Amino acid sequence: MLKSFNIEQKFNETNLINSWERVMGLAIAKRTTKIYIKDKKLYVHLSSAPLRHELNMSKNKILVLLAKEFGQPIVNEVILL
């Protein structure tokens, strides 16, 4: 039904945002101040510069974790701010 209304991607994006804590863990979720998706890019605002640096080196791992969680790639890129 979601495919027939062309809202499947938006539904998956919303689920991804709501699942951020479960996928990434409580420590990262607590330091996430804002998260949104635009043009298949995941924007994550973090309150910790050291954590941002650490995650910046693990962007591919984040994409793999998210794709594994949802059975398909939802976003193509992770941008940490």
mmJSON file of the N, C-alpha and C atoms, coordinates in Angstrom:
{"data_MODEL":{"atom_site":{
"group_PDB":["ATOM","ATOM","ATOM","ATOM","ATOM","ATOM","ATOM","ATOM","ATOM","ATOM","ATOM","ATOM","ATOM","ATOM","ATOM","ATOM","ATOM","ATOM","ATOM","ATOM","ATOM","ATOM","ATOM","ATOM","ATOM","ATOM","ATOM","ATOM","ATOM","ATOM","ATOM","ATOM","ATOM","ATOM","ATOM","ATOM","ATOM","ATOM","ATOM","ATOM","ATOM","ATOM","ATOM","ATOM","ATOM","ATOM","ATOM","ATOM","ATOM","ATOM","ATOM","ATOM","ATOM","ATOM","ATOM","ATOM","ATOM","ATOM","ATOM","ATOM","ATOM","ATOM","ATOM","ATOM","ATOM","ATOM","ATOM","ATOM","ATOM","ATOM","ATOM","ATOM","ATOM","ATOM","ATOM","ATOM","ATOM","ATOM","ATOM","ATOM","ATOM","ATOM","ATOM","ATOM","ATOM","ATOM","ATOM","ATOM","ATOM","ATOM","ATOM","ATOM","ATOM","ATOM","ATOM","ATOM","ATOM","ATOM","ATOM","ATOM","ATOM","ATOM","ATOM","ATOM","ATOM","ATOM","ATOM","ATOM","ATOM","ATOM","ATOM","ATOM","ATOM","ATOM","ATOM","ATOM","ATOM","ATOM","ATOM","ATOM","ATOM","ATOM","ATOM","ATOM","ATOM","ATOM","ATOM","ATOM","ATOM","ATOM","ATOM","ATOM","ATOM","ATOM","ATOM","ATOM","ATOM","ATOM","ATOM","ATOM","ATOM","ATOM","ATOM","ATOM","ATOM","ATOM","ATOM","ATOM","ATOM","ATOM","ATOM","ATOM","ATOM","ATOM","ATOM","ATOM","ATOM","ATOM","ATOM","ATOM","ATOM","ATOM","ATOM","ATOM","ATOM","ATOM","ATOM","ATOM","ATOM","ATOM","ATOM","ATOM","ATOM","ATOM","ATOM","ATOM","ATOM","ATOM","ATOM","ATOM","ATOM","ATOM","ATOM","ATOM","ATOM","ATOM","ATOM","ATOM","ATOM","ATOM","ATOM","ATOM","ATOM","ATOM","ATOM","ATOM","ATOM","ATOM","ATOM","ATOM","ATOM","ATOM","ATOM","ATOM","ATOM","ATOM","ATOM","ATOM","ATOM","ATOM","ATOM","ATOM","ATOM","ATOM","ATOM","ATOM","ATOM","ATOM","ATOM","ATOM","ATOM","ATOM","ATOM","ATOM","ATOM","ATOM","ATOM","ATOM","ATOM","ATOM","ATOM","ATOM","ATOM","ATOM","ATOM","ATOM","ATOM","ATOM","ATOM","ATOM","ATOM","ATOM","ATOM"],
"id":[1,2,3,4,5,6,7,8,9,10,11,12,13,14,15,16,17,18,19,20,21,22,23,24,25,26,27,28,29,30,31,32,33,34,35,36,37,38,39,40,41,42,43,44,45,46,47,48,49,50,51,52,53,54,55,56,57,58,59,60,61,62,63,64,65,66,67,68,69,70,71,72,73,74,75,76,77,78,79,80,81,82,83,84,85,86,87,88,89,90,91,92,93,94,95,96,97,98,99,100,101,102,103,104,105,106,107,108,109,110,111,112,113,114,115,116,117,118,119,120,121,122,123,124,125,126,127,128,129,130,131,132,133,134,135,136,137,138,139,140,141,142,143,144,145,146,147,148,149,150,151,152,153,154,155,156,157,158,159,160,161,162,163,164,165,166,167,168,169,170,171,172,173,174,175,176,177,178,179,180,181,182,183,184,185,186,187,188,189,190,191,192,193,194,195,196,197,198,199,200,201,202,203,204,205,206,207,208,209,210,211,212,213,214,215,216,217,218,219,220,221,222,223,224,225,226,227,228,229,230,231,232,233,234,235,236,237,238,239,240,241,242,243],
"type_symbol":["N","C","C","N","C","C","N","C","C","N","C","C","N","C","C","N","C","C","N","C","C","N","C","C","N","C","C","N","C","C","N","C","C","N","C","C","N","C","C","N","C","C","N","C","C","N","C","C","N","C","C","N","C","C","N","C","C","N","C","C","N","C","C","N","C","C","N","C","C","N","C","C","N","C","C","N","C","C","N","C","C","N","C","C","N","C","C","N","C","C","N","C","C","N","C","C","N","C","C","N","C","C","N","C","C","N","C","C","N","C","C","N","C","C","N","C","C","N","C","C","N","C","C","N","C","C","N","C","C","N","C","C","N","C","C","N","C","C","N","C","C","N","C","C","N","C","C","N","C","C","N","C","C","N","C","C","N","C","C","N","C","C","N","C","C","N","C","C","N","C","C","N","C","C","N","C","C","N","C","C","N","C","C","N","C","C","N","C","C","N","C","C","N","C","C","N","C","C","N","C","C","N","C","C","N","C","C","N","C","C","N","C","C","N","C","C","N","C","C","N","C","C","N","C","C","N","C","C","N","C","C","N","C","C","N","C","C","N","C","C","N","C","C"],
"label_atom_id":["N","CA","C","N","CA","C","N","CA","C","N","CA","C","N","CA","C","N","CA","C","N","CA","C","N","CA","C","N","CA","C","N","CA","C","N","CA","C","N","CA","C","N","CA","C","N","CA","C","N","CA","C","N","CA","C","N","CA","C","N","CA","C","N","CA","C","N","CA","C","N","CA","C","N","CA","C","N","CA","C","N","CA","C","N","CA","C","N","CA","C","N","CA","C","N","CA","C","N","CA","C","N","CA","C","N","CA","C","N","CA","C","N","CA","C","N","CA","C","N","CA","C","N","CA","C","N","CA","C","N","CA","C","N","CA","C","N","CA","C","N","CA","C","N","CA","C","N","CA","C","N","CA","C","N","CA","C","N","CA","C","N","CA","C","N","CA","C","N","CA","C","N","CA","C","N","CA","C","N","CA","C","N","CA","C","N","CA","C","N","CA","C","N","CA","C","N","CA","C","N","CA","C","N","CA","C","N","CA","C","N","CA","C","N","CA","C","N","CA","C","N","CA","C","N","CA","C","N","CA","C","N","CA","C","N","CA","C","N","CA","C","N","CA","C","N","CA","C","N","CA","C","N","CA","C","N","CA","C","N","CA","C","N","CA","C","N","CA","C","N","CA","C","N","CA","C","N","CA","C","N","CA","C"],
"label_alt_id":[null,null,null,null,null,null,null,null,null,null,null,null,null,null,null,null,null,null,null,null,null,null,null,null,null,null,null,null,null,null,null,null,null,null,null,null,null,null,null,null,null,null,null,null,null,null,null,null,null,null,null,null,null,null,null,null,null,null,null,null,null,null,null,null,null,null,null,null,null,null,null,null,null,null,null,null,null,null,null,null,null,null,null,null,null,null,null,null,null,null,null,null,null,null,null,null,null,null,null,null,null,null,null,null,null,null,null,null,null,null,null,null,null,null,null,null,null,null,null,null,null,null,null,null,null,null,null,null,null,null,null,null,null,null,null,null,null,null,null,null,null,null,null,null,null,null,null,null,null,null,null,null,null,null,null,null,null,null,null,null,null,null,null,null,null,null,null,null,null,null,null,null,null,null,null,null,null,null,null,null,null,null,null,null,null,null,null,null,null,null,null,null,null,null,null,null,null,null,null,null,null,null,null,null,null,null,null,null,null,null,null,null,null,null,null,null,null,null,null,null,null,null,null,null,null,null,null,null,null,null,null,null,null,null,null,null,null,null,null,null,null,null,null],
"label_comp_id":["MET","MET","MET","LEU","LEU","LEU","LYS","LYS","LYS","SER","SER","SER","PHE","PHE","PHE","ASN","ASN","ASN","ILE","ILE","ILE","GLU","GLU","GLU","GLN","GLN","GLN","LYS","LYS","LYS","PHE","PHE","PHE","ASN","ASN","ASN","GLU","GLU","GLU","THR","THR","THR","ASN","ASN","ASN","LEU","LEU","LEU","ILE","ILE","ILE","ASN","ASN","ASN","SER","SER","SER","TRP","TRP","TRP","GLU","GLU","GLU","ARG","ARG","ARG","VAL","VAL","VAL","MET","MET","MET","GLY","GLY","GLY","LEU","LEU","LEU","ALA","ALA","ALA","ILE","ILE","ILE","ALA","ALA","ALA","LYS","LYS","LYS","ARG","ARG","ARG","THR","THR","THR","THR","THR","THR","LYS","LYS","LYS","ILE","ILE","ILE","TYR","TYR","TYR","ILE","ILE","ILE","LYS","LYS","LYS","ASP","ASP","ASP","LYS","LYS","LYS","LYS","LYS","LYS","LEU","LEU","LEU","TYR","TYR","TYR","VAL","VAL","VAL","HIS","HIS","HIS","LEU","LEU","LEU","SER","SER","SER","SER","SER","SER","ALA","ALA","ALA","PRO","PRO","PRO","LEU","LEU","LEU","ARG","ARG","ARG","HIS","HIS","HIS","GLU","GLU","GLU","LEU","LEU","LEU","ASN","ASN","ASN","MET","MET","MET","SER","SER","SER","LYS","LYS","LYS","ASN","ASN","ASN","LYS","LYS","LYS","ILE","ILE","ILE","LEU","LEU","LEU","VAL","VAL","VAL","LEU","LEU","LEU","LEU","LEU","LEU","ALA","ALA","ALA","LYS","LYS","LYS","GLU","GLU","GLU","PHE","PHE","PHE","GLY","GLY","GLY","GLN","GLN","GLN","PRO","PRO","PRO","ILE","ILE","ILE","VAL","VAL","VAL","ASN","ASN","ASN","GLU","GLU","GLU","VAL","VAL","VAL","ILE","ILE","ILE","LEU","LEU","LEU","LEU","LEU","LEU"],
"label_asym_id":["A","A","A","A","A","A","A","A","A","A","A","A","A","A","A","A","A","A","A","A","A","A","A","A","A","A","A","A","A","A","A","A","A","A","A","A","A","A","A","A","A","A","A","A","A","A","A","A","A","A","A","A","A","A","A","A","A","A","A","A","A","A","A","A","A","A","A","A","A","A","A","A","A","A","A","A","A","A","A","A","A","A","A","A","A","A","A","A","A","A","A","A","A","A","A","A","A","A","A","A","A","A","A","A","A","A","A","A","A","A","A","A","A","A","A","A","A","A","A","A","A","A","A","A","A","A","A","A","A","A","A","A","A","A","A","A","A","A","A","A","A","A","A","A","A","A","A","A","A","A","A","A","A","A","A","A","A","A","A","A","A","A","A","A","A","A","A","A","A","A","A","A","A","A","A","A","A","A","A","A","A","A","A","A","A","A","A","A","A","A","A","A","A","A","A","A","A","A","A","A","A","A","A","A","A","A","A","A","A","A","A","A","A","A","A","A","A","A","A","A","A","A","A","A","A","A","A","A","A","A","A","A","A","A","A","A","A","A","A","A","A","A","A"],
"label_entity_id":["1","1","1","1","1","1","1","1","1","1","1","1","1","1","1","1","1","1","1","1","1","1","1","1","1","1","1","1","1","1","1","1","1","1","1","1","1","1","1","1","1","1","1","1","1","1","1","1","1","1","1","1","1","1","1","1","1","1","1","1","1","1","1","1","1","1","1","1","1","1","1","1","1","1","1","1","1","1","1","1","1","1","1","1","1","1","1","1","1","1","1","1","1","1","1","1","1","1","1","1","1","1","1","1","1","1","1","1","1","1","1","1","1","1","1","1","1","1","1","1","1","1","1","1","1","1","1","1","1","1","1","1","1","1","1","1","1","1","1","1","1","1","1","1","1","1","1","1","1","1","1","1","1","1","1","1","1","1","1","1","1","1","1","1","1","1","1","1","1","1","1","1","1","1","1","1","1","1","1","1","1","1","1","1","1","1","1","1","1","1","1","1","1","1","1","1","1","1","1","1","1","1","1","1","1","1","1","1","1","1","1","1","1","1","1","1","1","1","1","1","1","1","1","1","1","1","1","1","1","1","1","1","1","1","1","1","1","1","1","1","1","1","1"],
"label_seq_id":[1,1,1,2,2,2,3,3,3,4,4,4,5,5,5,6,6,6,7,7,7,8,8,8,9,9,9,10,10,10,11,11,11,12,12,12,13,13,13,14,14,14,15,15,15,16,16,16,17,17,17,18,18,18,19,19,19,20,20,20,21,21,21,22,22,22,23,23,23,24,24,24,25,25,25,26,26,26,27,27,27,28,28,28,29,29,29,30,30,30,31,31,31,32,32,32,33,33,33,34,34,34,35,35,35,36,36,36,37,37,37,38,38,38,39,39,39,40,40,40,41,41,41,42,42,42,43,43,43,44,44,44,45,45,45,46,46,46,47,47,47,48,48,48,49,49,49,50,50,50,51,51,51,52,52,52,53,53,53,54,54,54,55,55,55,56,56,56,57,57,57,58,58,58,59,59,59,60,60,60,61,61,61,62,62,62,63,63,63,64,64,64,65,65,65,66,66,66,67,67,67,68,68,68,69,69,69,70,70,70,71,71,71,72,72,72,73,73,73,74,74,74,75,75,75,76,76,76,77,77,77,78,78,78,79,79,79,80,80,80,81,81,81],
"pdbx_PDB_ins_code":[null,null,null,null,null,null,null,null,null,null,null,null,null,null,null,null,null,null,null,null,null,null,null,null,null,null,null,null,null,null,null,null,null,null,null,null,null,null,null,null,null,null,null,null,null,null,null,null,null,null,null,null,null,null,null,null,null,null,null,null,null,null,null,null,null,null,null,null,null,null,null,null,null,null,null,null,null,null,null,null,null,null,null,null,null,null,null,null,null,null,null,null,null,null,null,null,null,null,null,null,null,null,null,null,null,null,null,null,null,null,null,null,null,null,null,null,null,null,null,null,null,null,null,null,null,null,null,null,null,null,null,null,null,null,null,null,null,null,null,null,null,null,null,null,null,null,null,null,null,null,null,null,null,null,null,null,null,null,null,null,null,null,null,null,null,null,null,null,null,null,null,null,null,null,null,null,null,null,null,null,null,null,null,null,null,null,null,null,null,null,null,null,null,null,null,null,null,null,null,null,null,null,null,null,null,null,null,null,null,null,null,null,null,null,null,null,null,null,null,null,null,null,null,null,null,null,null,null,null,null,null,null,null,null,null,null,null,null,null,null,null,null,null],
"Cartn_x":[0.823,0.0,0.867,1.955,2.836,3.434,3.776,4.342,3.33,2.065,1.05,0.861,1.147,1.032,2.393,3.443,4.801,5.276,4.944,5.39,6.267,6.659,7.477,8.812,9.47,10.761,10.603,9.581,9.354,9.063,8.295,7.994,9.284,10.152,11.424,12.323,12.334,13.139,12.664,11.363,10.806,11.158,11.073,11.45,12.928,13.769,15.2,15.46,14.853,15.04,14.55,13.405,12.854,13.678,14.454,15.258,16.701,17.044,18.427,19.022,18.294,18.81,19.055,18.133,18.264,19.452,19.632,20.691,22.065,22.164,23.466,23.82,22.842,23.107,22.768,22.576,22.141,23.185,24.463,25.514,25.537,25.406,25.402,24.086,22.989,21.674,21.578,22.171,22.132,22.883,23.877,24.678,24.21,23.123,22.529,21.495,21.709,20.791,19.714,20.017,19.053,19.423,18.405,18.637,17.519,17.9,16.904,17.501,16.633,17.045,16.56,17.468,17.125,17.896,17.196,17.811,18.643,18.095,18.737,20.063,20.243,21.412,20.938,21.589,21.259,22.126,21.48,22.174,22.034,23.164,23.167,23.943,23.257,23.897,24.288,25.554,26.07,26.59,26.425,26.884,28.322,28.935,30.288,31.233,32.226,33.202,34.03,34.496,35.246,34.398,33.132,32.244,32.029,31.852,31.671,32.891,34.078,35.307,35.36,35.029,35.04,34.044,32.835,31.815,32.146,32.828,33.22,34.098,34.906,35.773,35.022,33.781,32.989,31.714,31.703,30.488,30.013,30.951,30.558,29.936,30.478,29.929,28.505,28.267,26.923,25.955,26.371,25.512,25.198,26.194,25.988,25.03,25.209,24.311,22.863,22.679,21.328,20.709,21.485,20.974,20.62,21.439,21.173,19.893,19.704,18.513,17.228,17.266,16.051,16.001,17.04,17.04,17.305,17.563,17.863,18.465,19.236,19.78,18.668,18.573,17.578,18.225,19.484,20.23,21.534,22.072,23.308,24.532,24.297,25.412,25.041,26.043,25.86,26.686,26.042,26.721,26.624,27.77,27.826,28.133,27.291,27.435,27.584],
"Cartn_y":[-1.195,0.0,1.259,1.223,2.39,2.677,1.602,1.793,2.425,2.046,2.582,4.083,4.588,6.03,6.737,5.98,6.528,7.182,6.583,7.127,6.134,5.06,4.054,4.64,5.444,6.033,6.932,7.76,8.661,7.857,6.784,5.902,5.291,4.803,4.212,5.245,6.463,7.531,7.849,7.91,8.178,7.053,5.817,4.68,4.726,5.134,5.237,6.244,7.401,8.441,7.954,7.285,6.778,5.623,4.944,3.802,4.174,5.445,5.892,5.401,5.538,5.12,3.618,2.842,1.388,0.928,1.538,1.125,1.588,2.825,3.413,3.307,3.075,2.951,4.217,4.059,5.154,6.267,5.911,6.927,7.896,7.375,8.236,8.997,8.327,8.978,10.152,10.022,11.116,12.348,12.143,13.259,13.733,13.159,13.588,14.658,15.857,16.955,17.105,16.698,16.815,15.793,15.182,14.211,14.357,14.419,14.503,13.977,13.716,13.192,14.148,14.459,15.308,14.797,14.531,14.043,12.785,11.844,10.561,10.723,11.863,12.102,12.24,11.53,11.577,12.637,13.659,14.735,14.489,14.431,14.164,15.282,16.027,17.07,16.444,16.584,16.003,17.099,16.892,17.881,17.636,16.572,16.203,16.163,17.046,17.082,15.791,15.225,13.969,12.825,12.766,11.741,11.97,13.217,13.553,13.086,13.32,12.893,11.37,10.697,9.226,8.662,9.195,8.71,9.086,10.196,10.628,9.576,8.896,7.851,6.53,6.475,5.241,5.422,6.356,6.628,5.407,4.678,3.494,2.435,2.287,1.318,1.712,3.006,3.49,3.153,3.386,3.069,1.578,0.745,-0.706,-1.113,-0.557,-0.868,-0.499,0.677,1.13,0.273,-0.058,-0.899,-2.292,-2.817,-4.133,-4.102,-3.032,-2.888,-2.886,-2.251,-2.092,-2.999,-3.786,-4.725,-4.089,-2.811,-2.085,-0.738,-0.153,1.18,2.233,3.009,4.081,5.409,5.577,6.802,6.418,7.364,7.122,7.726,8.651,9.378,9.812,9.884,10.382,11.657,12.73,14.005,14.35,14.473,14.75,16.218,16.875,18.305,18.567],
"Cartn_z":[0.0,0.0,0.0,0.763,0.803,-0.564,-1.301,-2.636,-3.574,-3.438,-4.344,-4.149,-2.975,-2.722,-2.773,-3.145,-3.245,-1.944,-0.828,0.46,1.228,0.577,1.249,1.72,0.882,1.261,2.485,2.5,3.638,4.912,4.776,5.902,6.458,5.565,5.984,6.652,6.123,6.721,8.137,8.325,9.649,10.62,10.154,10.997,11.369,10.432,10.706,11.819,11.72,12.739,14.098,14.108,15.368,15.944,15.107,15.55,15.86,15.77,15.949,17.27,18.367,19.682,19.724,19.196,19.224,18.367,17.212,16.292,16.767,17.212,17.545,19.029,19.868,21.293,22.056,23.347,24.212,24.316,24.389,24.55,23.369,22.17,20.98,20.892,21.178,21.104,22.078,23.26,24.244,23.763,22.919,22.41,21.035,20.558,19.294,19.61,19.075,19.367,18.301,17.084,15.993,14.93,14.321,13.257,12.235,10.971,9.901,8.605,7.643,6.347,5.271,4.349,3.211,2.002,0.922,-0.32,-0.093,0.676,0.985,1.732,2.404,3.243,4.68,5.58,7.0,7.669,8.208,8.913,10.409,11.108,12.541,13.235,14.089,14.897,16.227,16.581,17.819,18.741,20.035,21.016,21.461,20.991,21.413,20.209,20.205,19.11,19.022,20.141,20.043,19.463,19.855,19.309,17.817,17.418,16.004,15.203,15.739,15.067,14.947,16.025,16.028,15.014,15.011,14.081,12.641,12.469,11.127,10.459,11.255,10.712,10.539,10.989,10.91,10.087,9.173,8.397,7.617,7.004,6.24,7.145,8.345,9.301,9.701,9.875,10.211,9.083,7.838,6.69,6.634,6.91,6.906,8.021,9.221,10.345,10.022,9.441,9.114,8.016,6.995,5.909,6.429,7.332,7.92,8.757,9.504,10.353,9.527,8.363,7.564,6.339,6.123,5.016,3.664,3.654,2.418,2.787,1.873,2.167,2.159,3.215,3.304,2.937,3.341,3.033,2.327,1.563,0.821,1.494,2.415,3.016,4.427,5.29,6.652,6.783,7.225,7.428,8.908,9.544,10.98,11.198,11.969,12.228,13.713],
"occupancy":[1.0,1.0,1.0,1.0,1.0,1.0,1.0,1.0,1.0,1.0,1.0,1.0,1.0,1.0,1.0,1.0,1.0,1.0,1.0,1.0,1.0,1.0,1.0,1.0,1.0,1.0,1.0,1.0,1.0,1.0,1.0,1.0,1.0,1.0,1.0,1.0,1.0,1.0,1.0,1.0,1.0,1.0,1.0,1.0,1.0,1.0,1.0,1.0,1.0,1.0,1.0,1.0,1.0,1.0,1.0,1.0,1.0,1.0,1.0,1.0,1.0,1.0,1.0,1.0,1.0,1.0,1.0,1.0,1.0,1.0,1.0,1.0,1.0,1.0,1.0,1.0,1.0,1.0,1.0,1.0,1.0,1.0,1.0,1.0,1.0,1.0,1.0,1.0,1.0,1.0,1.0,1.0,1.0,1.0,1.0,1.0,1.0,1.0,1.0,1.0,1.0,1.0,1.0,1.0,1.0,1.0,1.0,1.0,1.0,1.0,1.0,1.0,1.0,1.0,1.0,1.0,1.0,1.0,1.0,1.0,1.0,1.0,1.0,1.0,1.0,1.0,1.0,1.0,1.0,1.0,1.0,1.0,1.0,1.0,1.0,1.0,1.0,1.0,1.0,1.0,1.0,1.0,1.0,1.0,1.0,1.0,1.0,1.0,1.0,1.0,1.0,1.0,1.0,1.0,1.0,1.0,1.0,1.0,1.0,1.0,1.0,1.0,1.0,1.0,1.0,1.0,1.0,1.0,1.0,1.0,1.0,1.0,1.0,1.0,1.0,1.0,1.0,1.0,1.0,1.0,1.0,1.0,1.0,1.0,1.0,1.0,1.0,1.0,1.0,1.0,1.0,1.0,1.0,1.0,1.0,1.0,1.0,1.0,1.0,1.0,1.0,1.0,1.0,1.0,1.0,1.0,1.0,1.0,1.0,1.0,1.0,1.0,1.0,1.0,1.0,1.0,1.0,1.0,1.0,1.0,1.0,1.0,1.0,1.0,1.0,1.0,1.0,1.0,1.0,1.0,1.0,1.0,1.0,1.0,1.0,1.0,1.0,1.0,1.0,1.0,1.0,1.0,1.0],
"B_iso_or_equiv":[0.0,0.0,0.0,0.0,0.0,0.0,0.0,0.0,0.0,0.0,0.0,0.0,0.0,0.0,0.0,0.0,0.0,0.0,0.0,0.0,0.0,0.0,0.0,0.0,0.0,0.0,0.0,0.0,0.0,0.0,0.0,0.0,0.0,0.0,0.0,0.0,0.0,0.0,0.0,0.0,0.0,0.0,0.0,0.0,0.0,0.0,0.0,0.0,0.0,0.0,0.0,0.0,0.0,0.0,0.0,0.0,0.0,0.0,0.0,0.0,0.0,0.0,0.0,0.0,0.0,0.0,0.0,0.0,0.0,0.0,0.0,0.0,0.0,0.0,0.0,0.0,0.0,0.0,0.0,0.0,0.0,0.0,0.0,0.0,0.0,0.0,0.0,0.0,0.0,0.0,0.0,0.0,0.0,0.0,0.0,0.0,0.0,0.0,0.0,0.0,0.0,0.0,0.0,0.0,0.0,0.0,0.0,0.0,0.0,0.0,0.0,0.0,0.0,0.0,0.0,0.0,0.0,0.0,0.0,0.0,0.0,0.0,0.0,0.0,0.0,0.0,0.0,0.0,0.0,0.0,0.0,0.0,0.0,0.0,0.0,0.0,0.0,0.0,0.0,0.0,0.0,0.0,0.0,0.0,0.0,0.0,0.0,0.0,0.0,0.0,0.0,0.0,0.0,0.0,0.0,0.0,0.0,0.0,0.0,0.0,0.0,0.0,0.0,0.0,0.0,0.0,0.0,0.0,0.0,0.0,0.0,0.0,0.0,0.0,0.0,0.0,0.0,0.0,0.0,0.0,0.0,0.0,0.0,0.0,0.0,0.0,0.0,0.0,0.0,0.0,0.0,0.0,0.0,0.0,0.0,0.0,0.0,0.0,0.0,0.0,0.0,0.0,0.0,0.0,0.0,0.0,0.0,0.0,0.0,0.0,0.0,0.0,0.0,0.0,0.0,0.0,0.0,0.0,0.0,0.0,0.0,0.0,0.0,0.0,0.0,0.0,0.0,0.0,0.0,0.0,0.0,0.0,0.0,0.0,0.0,0.0,0.0,0.0,0.0,0.0,0.0,0.0,0.0],
"pdbx_formal_charge":[null,null,null,null,null,null,null,null,null,null,null,null,null,null,null,null,null,null,null,null,null,null,null,null,null,null,null,null,null,null,null,null,null,null,null,null,null,null,null,null,null,null,null,null,null,null,null,null,null,null,null,null,null,null,null,null,null,null,null,null,null,null,null,null,null,null,null,null,null,null,null,null,null,null,null,null,null,null,null,null,null,null,null,null,null,null,null,null,null,null,null,null,null,null,null,null,null,null,null,null,null,null,null,null,null,null,null,null,null,null,null,null,null,null,null,null,null,null,null,null,null,null,null,null,null,null,null,null,null,null,null,null,null,null,null,null,null,null,null,null,null,null,null,null,null,null,null,null,null,null,null,null,null,null,null,null,null,null,null,null,null,null,null,null,null,null,null,null,null,null,null,null,null,null,null,null,null,null,null,null,null,null,null,null,null,null,null,null,null,null,null,null,null,null,null,null,null,null,null,null,null,null,null,null,null,null,null,null,null,null,null,null,null,null,null,null,null,null,null,null,null,null,null,null,null,null,null,null,null,null,null,null,null,null,null,null,null,null,null,null,null,null,null],
"auth_seq_id":[1,1,1,2,2,2,3,3,3,4,4,4,5,5,5,6,6,6,7,7,7,8,8,8,9,9,9,10,10,10,11,11,11,12,12,12,13,13,13,14,14,14,15,15,15,16,16,16,17,17,17,18,18,18,19,19,19,20,20,20,21,21,21,22,22,22,23,23,23,24,24,24,25,25,25,26,26,26,27,27,27,28,28,28,29,29,29,30,30,30,31,31,31,32,32,32,33,33,33,34,34,34,35,35,35,36,36,36,37,37,37,38,38,38,39,39,39,40,40,40,41,41,41,42,42,42,43,43,43,44,44,44,45,45,45,46,46,46,47,47,47,48,48,48,49,49,49,50,50,50,51,51,51,52,52,52,53,53,53,54,54,54,55,55,55,56,56,56,57,57,57,58,58,58,59,59,59,60,60,60,61,61,61,62,62,62,63,63,63,64,64,64,65,65,65,66,66,66,67,67,67,68,68,68,69,69,69,70,70,70,71,71,71,72,72,72,73,73,73,74,74,74,75,75,75,76,76,76,77,77,77,78,78,78,79,79,79,80,80,80,81,81,81],
"auth_comp_id":["MET","MET","MET","LEU","LEU","LEU","LYS","LYS","LYS","SER","SER","SER","PHE","PHE","PHE","ASN","ASN","ASN","ILE","ILE","ILE","GLU","GLU","GLU","GLN","GLN","GLN","LYS","LYS","LYS","PHE","PHE","PHE","ASN","ASN","ASN","GLU","GLU","GLU","THR","THR","THR","ASN","ASN","ASN","LEU","LEU","LEU","ILE","ILE","ILE","ASN","ASN","ASN","SER","SER","SER","TRP","TRP","TRP","GLU","GLU","GLU","ARG","ARG","ARG","VAL","VAL","VAL","MET","MET","MET","GLY","GLY","GLY","LEU","LEU","LEU","ALA","ALA","ALA","ILE","ILE","ILE","ALA","ALA","ALA","LYS","LYS","LYS","ARG","ARG","ARG","THR","THR","THR","THR","THR","THR","LYS","LYS","LYS","ILE","ILE","ILE","TYR","TYR","TYR","ILE","ILE","ILE","LYS","LYS","LYS","ASP","ASP","ASP","LYS","LYS","LYS","LYS","LYS","LYS","LEU","LEU","LEU","TYR","TYR","TYR","VAL","VAL","VAL","HIS","HIS","HIS","LEU","LEU","LEU","SER","SER","SER","SER","SER","SER","ALA","ALA","ALA","PRO","PRO","PRO","LEU","LEU","LEU","ARG","ARG","ARG","HIS","HIS","HIS","GLU","GLU","GLU","LEU","LEU","LEU","ASN","ASN","ASN","MET","MET","MET","SER","SER","SER","LYS","LYS","LYS","ASN","ASN","ASN","LYS","LYS","LYS","ILE","ILE","ILE","LEU","LEU","LEU","VAL","VAL","VAL","LEU","LEU","LEU","LEU","LEU","LEU","ALA","ALA","ALA","LYS","LYS","LYS","GLU","GLU","GLU","PHE","PHE","PHE","GLY","GLY","GLY","GLN","GLN","GLN","PRO","PRO","PRO","ILE","ILE","ILE","VAL","VAL","VAL","ASN","ASN","ASN","GLU","GLU","GLU","VAL","VAL","VAL","ILE","ILE","ILE","LEU","LEU","LEU","LEU","LEU","LEU"],
"auth_asym_id":["A","A","A","A","A","A","A","A","A","A","A","A","A","A","A","A","A","A","A","A","A","A","A","A","A","A","A","A","A","A","A","A","A","A","A","A","A","A","A","A","A","A","A","A","A","A","A","A","A","A","A","A","A","A","A","A","A","A","A","A","A","A","A","A","A","A","A","A","A","A","A","A","A","A","A","A","A","A","A","A","A","A","A","A","A","A","A","A","A","A","A","A","A","A","A","A","A","A","A","A","A","A","A","A","A","A","A","A","A","A","A","A","A","A","A","A","A","A","A","A","A","A","A","A","A","A","A","A","A","A","A","A","A","A","A","A","A","A","A","A","A","A","A","A","A","A","A","A","A","A","A","A","A","A","A","A","A","A","A","A","A","A","A","A","A","A","A","A","A","A","A","A","A","A","A","A","A","A","A","A","A","A","A","A","A","A","A","A","A","A","A","A","A","A","A","A","A","A","A","A","A","A","A","A","A","A","A","A","A","A","A","A","A","A","A","A","A","A","A","A","A","A","A","A","A","A","A","A","A","A","A","A","A","A","A","A","A","A","A","A","A","A","A"],
"auth_atom_id":["N","CA","C","N","CA","C","N","CA","C","N","CA","C","N","CA","C","N","CA","C","N","CA","C","N","CA","C","N","CA","C","N","CA","C","N","CA","C","N","CA","C","N","CA","C","N","CA","C","N","CA","C","N","CA","C","N","CA","C","N","CA","C","N","CA","C","N","CA","C","N","CA","C","N","CA","C","N","CA","C","N","CA","C","N","CA","C","N","CA","C","N","CA","C","N","CA","C","N","CA","C","N","CA","C","N","CA","C","N","CA","C","N","CA","C","N","CA","C","N","CA","C","N","CA","C","N","CA","C","N","CA","C","N","CA","C","N","CA","C","N","CA","C","N","CA","C","N","CA","C","N","CA","C","N","CA","C","N","CA","C","N","CA","C","N","CA","C","N","CA","C","N","CA","C","N","CA","C","N","CA","C","N","CA","C","N","CA","C","N","CA","C","N","CA","C","N","CA","C","N","CA","C","N","CA","C","N","CA","C","N","CA","C","N","CA","C","N","CA","C","N","CA","C","N","CA","C","N","CA","C","N","CA","C","N","CA","C","N","CA","C","N","CA","C","N","CA","C","N","CA","C","N","CA","C","N","CA","C","N","CA","C","N","CA","C","N","CA","C","N","CA","C","N","CA","C","N","CA","C","N","CA","C"],
"pdbx_PDB_model_num":[1,1,1,1,1,1,1,1,1,1,1,1,1,1,1,1,1,1,1,1,1,1,1,1,1,1,1,1,1,1,1,1,1,1,1,1,1,1,1,1,1,1,1,1,1,1,1,1,1,1,1,1,1,1,1,1,1,1,1,1,1,1,1,1,1,1,1,1,1,1,1,1,1,1,1,1,1,1,1,1,1,1,1,1,1,1,1,1,1,1,1,1,1,1,1,1,1,1,1,1,1,1,1,1,1,1,1,1,1,1,1,1,1,1,1,1,1,1,1,1,1,1,1,1,1,1,1,1,1,1,1,1,1,1,1,1,1,1,1,1,1,1,1,1,1,1,1,1,1,1,1,1,1,1,1,1,1,1,1,1,1,1,1,1,1,1,1,1,1,1,1,1,1,1,1,1,1,1,1,1,1,1,1,1,1,1,1,1,1,1,1,1,1,1,1,1,1,1,1,1,1,1,1,1,1,1,1,1,1,1,1,1,1,1,1,1,1,1,1,1,1,1,1,1,1,1,1,1,1,1,1,1,1,1,1,1,1,1,1,1,1,1,1]
}}}
